[in-house]
Amino acid sequence: MTTQMPRLLVVEDEAKVASFIKKGLETQRYTVETAPDGREGKRLIADRQYDLIILDINLPFVSGLELCAFVRIKQPNVPVLMLTALGTIADKLAGFDVGADDYLVKPFDFLELMARVKALLKRNADASNGPAALQIADLELDLNEKIARRNGNTIDLTAREFSLLEYLMRNAGRVVSRTDIAENVWDINFDTGTNVIDVYISYLRNKIDKDSPAKLIHTVVGMGYMLKQK
């Protein structure tokens, strides 16, 4: 019996970089397609199903950010890895806000790219084999429809906020550190010089807890965060 290998799409306008990534991934027995610009990438994403998509941000015709937002509409469960020379915290936040799952800055080591690809594919496979919904108190998370509700009211979350809330709910009742969150939600090495995680925790609190007397997201000073009922 044959096993179908994951199908990956690489949208990269630098031909040498695209060829390097394609050849490297194919040595790992992945099926890899490439697109030289955002317009072609959008056409392929609309027509074909992928297991993972790698996007440059600065693309001709349609930017990587626009393309990532399009992926979240057409293929909401497919992991997206941003691969770009834009490496500031603001750039990363912009990528995460439109639904990117990870962010690797050029120049990069292929072994690191490969490790991130494997981690994203594994995480997606694990999620697909898990429960269809999570619930803590009156907070519900529909993992199929990607919808959060509290007390029956739908909460508008970005893709990154949804992923963070899902991780907190899957680990309800235990403290998760910033390092845990960075490695499991962002798939990046934790940088103690940034406050990205704290910013997103604040975003979630404003949406999840602000209008409810029962607070679910708690800070454990010096250790991290915990989602629980008091």
Salt bridges, closest charged atoms under 4 A:
GLU12 OE1 - LYS106 NZ 2.88
GLU14 OE2 - LYS106 NZ 3.46
GLU26 OE2 - LYS22 NZ 2.81
GLU33 OE2 - ARG7 NH1 2.49
GLU33 OE1 - ARG48 NH1 2.68
GLU40 OE2 - ARG43 NH2 2.69
ASP47 OD2 - ARG43 NH1 3.49
ASP56 OD2 - LYS106 NZ 3.55
ASP101 OD2 - ARG72 NH2 2.82
ASP101 OD1 - ARG123 NH2 3.10
ASP102 OD1 - ARG116 NH1 2.98
GLU112 OE2 - ARG116 NH2 2.56
ASP126 OD2 - LYS122 NZ 2.89
ASP138 OD1 - ARG150 NE 2.78
GLU161 OE1 - LYS207 NZ 2.74
GLU166 OE2 - ARG170 NE 2.92
ASP187 OD2 - ARG123 NH1 2.96
ASP198 OD1 - ARG178 NE 3.00
ASP209 OD1 - ARG150 NH1 2.84
